[in-house]
Amino acid sequence: MTPSRVVELEGHIIDSGMMGASFGIIMDHGGSFDVETFDIGRQKDEESYARLVVTADTEEKLERIVSELHKRGANPADPDDAEVAVAPADQVVPQGFYSTTNHPTQIRYGGEWVEVEQIEMDCAVVVEETAGSVRAYARVLNAIEKGDRIVTGDIGVRVRPPERPREKDGAFGFMRGGISAERPSKSTIQQVAEAIEETKSTGGNILVVAGPAVIHAGAREDLARLVDAGYIDYLSVGNGFAVHDIERDLYGTSLGVDTETLDHARHGHKHHIYAISEIIRAGGIEAAVSDGLLKSGVMFQCVAHDVPYVIAGSIRDDGPLPDTITDAYRGAKRDQRTGSKGGHGVDAFDVTAFGRGR
């Protein structure tokens, strides 16, 4: 008998591309499908529904297809409870554990759907039962403890991916199309500015995740002005961004190039190393601001206006700055407070040092 599984797709599955993507996944992995039910939402606020029977030559191939579909938001019809296994040791998960996406997720447990707390990508789901209540939450693999009850497989797991409704969904919906040489960047920048104003006017927060290209391209002063004006609430950057922002303040260059005149400064290739040395000598970015060494730029404005930031490092970093978190795991956990990786919960992690890079 040919292995098969029934899956369901719900929401704006046509406009979001979910349905077409699901068909492609099935065929690309050598499976086939029959559409049992397809109800189309005919109004802008109506959702659609599809029920597919997915088949494959082997159970292994079918499991692979269903797993890929699950990441897209296609969930098994009439699911059983999630399967749970015990972690055999610290930082060791059971084989076949469910690896999370960064989308809202629920598990079925005791016949009820339970929301997974602190969701973020590439984690395990831990299930706890206390005093008759059930709690499920995402936990990074390094934090798994022996005896944790971990969800395995895709059975009884429901994912709700972001959708693209027929109307503009929020202030930043226009950015889905990306930026290219064929699109007028000036109008895109204007839309970004309007979206920031709209977000702030409704009480929202703005997180900037920036790379050193912002500094190299000459946009440093513009971003610094946004921080100074109170438009930026959090900053998540790498060591390179902070170094070249500081280099610009101390030496007027970024990677040895004056971003205004494009002139190469004499010994300019050493400026970023000199900048790192000066900040180390001062005792860190905050100390450099307090001592009057650092007088401008994005990092200066963050310190001056108490804007929380995280500087995460990599193995390629020069220096790095004393404020840079060189432990990738610790950096990700502190960065989680900004939500830049889809995480929402911080209770399980030490975030007391978030901001100022301490």
N, C-alpha and C positions, 0 to 999 in steps of 0.2 A: 504493500500500500504506500502510495506516494505521501511523504510527510507534508503536512499543511498546517497553517495557522491563520486564524482570523484576526485582523487588526482593524482599528477604527481611527479615522482622522476627523477632528472637529475644529471648528473655528473658521477663520477667513483663509481656508486652505487653497483657494484658487489664487486670490490676490497676492498671498504671501509666497506662492510658488511651492508650497508644501506638497501639494498633490503631484505636480509634475516631477518634483525631486524624488518623491517616493517611488513613482513608476520607474524612474531612471535607476535608483538603487537596486530595485528588484531585478531589472533586466541586466544591469552591469554585473551582478553577482550570479548570473546564470539561473535565476528563478523565473517564475511566471505568476500571473495573478488574474483573478476574475473580480469584477466589481459587482458585488451583490446588491449594494444600495448606494445611491448617490442623490442626496437632497441638496439642491442649490439654494442658498440664500439670495433672494431676488431684490431685497432692499439693502440700503447701505449699512444698516445696523443689524442685518440678519446674518447669521453664521451658516456655514455649509457643513454637511456631514457625509462621509463616505465609509463604507464597510467593504474591506477587501479580503479575499481568500488568497493567501500567498502559499505557493507550493515550490518545492525544490527537490532535486534528485536524492539528496541525503539529509539526514537530520542535522548534521554538522553545518552544511551549507545553509539550511533554513535558519538555524540559530544565528548565523552570521548576518543573514539578511534582516532578520527581525531586530537584531541588536542595532544595525545601522538605521533601520526605520525608526526605532525607538528614540534615537538621538534627534530625529527630525520631528518628533511629537506624535508618531503613530503608535498607539497603545493597544495591547491585546484586548480583545473583546471578552467580557465575562471573566476577568482575571481571578486567579486564585490568590491566596495570601502570599506575601513575599516570603522567600526562603531565607532562613537565618542560620549562620554557623558561627562558632566561637573562634576568636583569634587565638592561635596556639602559642604566641609569644609576643612580647613588645615589638612594635613596628612590623609585625608579620600579619598579613591578612589571609583569610581562607582562600583557597584556589577558587577561581571563578567569581570573585567578589564583584559587586556592582560598582562600576566607576562612574561617578556623577558627571553631569553636565553643569553648566552654570545657570540653567533654567529652573524655574519653580518646579519642585518635584514632590510627589506624594508616594507613600508606600501603603499597601493594603495589609492590615494586620488585625487579626481577630474579626474579620469581616467589615472593618471600617477603614476609611482613607485617613492617613495621618500625614500632616505636612512635615516635610524635612526641613529642619531649621538650619541656619548658618550655611545655606547652600553655596557651594563654589565648585569649580571644575576640578576633575581628577582626584576626588576624595572617595573614601568609603562612607557608607551610611551605617551609623551605630544606632541600635535599638535598645531602649531602656524601659523596663516595666517597674514602676514604683507605686505602691498603694492603689493598685487597680487602674492606674493611668499609664498610657504609653507615650513615650517621647522618641522621636527620631531626629538625628542631626548628622550633618556632614563633618568628617574629621579627616585631616591630612594623614597620610600613611605614617609619617614620622611620629605622630601623636597617638597612634593605636597602642592600646595596652592589652596585655594578656588577659583573656577572659571577656573582652568586649564582644558583644553579639553583633555580627556584621551581616548585612544583606548581601546575598549572593544571587547571581543571575538577573534576568530582566522580569521574571514573573512577579506580578503584584507591584510593579513600579510604574508610575504614571508621570510623564513629563509634559509641561506646558511651555513650549517654546514661544518666543516673541512673535507676534503676527504683524502683517502689514494690511490693515484695514483699508477700505476704499477711500477714506478721507485721510488727510494729514493727521498723523498720530503724535501729537506733542510738538514742542518747539523745534526739535532737531530732526523731524521726519524728513525734511528736504535733503539731509546729508546722505541718505541711503544710496543716492546715485553716484557718490564719489566726485572727485575733481579730476579733470583731464585737461590737456592742452586745448581741446575743442570747446570746453565750457568756460565762460567768462568768470575768472576768479574774483573779480571785483564784486560782482553780484553775490557770489557765494559768501564772501567775507561780510558783506552787508547783511545777509541772512543769518550768519553766525552771530553777528552783533545784536540783531533783533531778537534772536533766540535766547541769548544770554540775558538781555533785558527782560524778556518775558518770563524766563525761569526765575530770576531774582525777584521780580514783582509779585510772583505767586508764592514766595517763601522758599523756593528751591535753592539748592547748593550747587556750585560749579566746581568740578574737579578738573584740573589741567594735567594731562599726561603728555609730557613734552620731551623731545630729544634734542641733542646738540644742534641739529639743523636749524632750530628756531634762532639760536645765537648766531650761527654762521651766516644765515640769510638776512640778518640785520633786524629781526623782529624783537630783539631783546627789550628795547626801550618801550615798545608798545605793550608787551606782556607785563613789564614792570609797572606801567601806568595803570593797567587793569587791576593789578594787585593793590596798588596804592589807592585806587578809587573804590576798593571794596567789592569788586566783582568776582574775585577768585576766593574760594573758600578752602581749597586743598590743592596741594601740588605734589605730583608723583613723578620723579625724574631719576635719571641715572647719574653716575659720577661725572660723565663727560659733560652733561648739561651744566651742572653746578660749576665745574672747573672752568669752562669757557665763559660762563657768565661772570665769574670772578676775574678771569684773565682780562676780560673786556674792561672791567672797572680799574684794575691795577695797571694795565699796560696799553689799553686802547685797542687791543687786537683779539681775534678769535682764531686759534690755531696759527698765530703769527701774522694774520692778515687783518688790516684795518677794514672793518665792515662798512665804513663810510666811503673811503677812497679806493679800497681794494689794493692798496699798496702793501708790499711785503716788508715788514719791519726788519731791521738788522738784528740778527739773532732771535728773530720772532718765533722760530720753531722751538725755542726753549721757554717761551713765556708761560705755557701751561704748566710746565714743571716748576717754574719759579712761583707761579700762583699757588700751587699746591703747597710748596715749601713755606710760603708766607702764612698761609692759613694754619698749617701745622704749628708754626712758630707762635702764632697768636693763641692757639688752643682751641680752634674751631671757628665755624662761621659766626656764631652768635658772639663770641669773644671778639672777633675781628670787627664786627659792627660796633660793639660797645667801646672798643679802643679807638674807633675812628679810622681804622685801616680800610674797611670796606664801606663805601659811601654811595653806591648806586647799584642798580640791577635788580633782577628778579629775586635772588636770594636775600639781598639787602632788604627789599620791601617785605618779604615774608617774615623776616625777623622783626622789622620795625612795626608791622601790623599784627604780629602774633598769628600768622597764617600757618597752620600745621603743614609740614612737608615730610616726605620720605625720600631719601637718596639711597637707591639700591645699587650695589656694585656687581661687577662681573670679573672673570679671570683676565680680561684684557685691559683693565683699568690701570692708568698711570696713578701712582701715589698709593692708595687713593686719598681723598680728603678724610680727615678724622671723623667727619659727620656721616660718612658713607657706611652703610651696613653691608659688610662683605659676606656675611652668612646669608645665602639666598633664601633659606627657610625663614630666618628671622625677618628678613626684609619683606618677604611676601606676607607674613603675618601682620607686621605693622602696616604694610600697604593695604591690608584687607579693610581697615577702617574706612578708607576712602571709597571702597566698593569697586575699585578699578578692575578687579578680577571676578566680579560678580558676587563676592561674598557680602553678607549682610550682618552676620553675627560676629561679635568680638569677645564675648564673655569667656570663651574657652582659651583665650590667648592673652599674653601679657602685652597690653597696649599702653601701659602707663608712660612709656618713653616715646610714644608717637609724637612726631613734631620735633623740630629742632635737631633731629638726627641723633639724639643722645642714646 
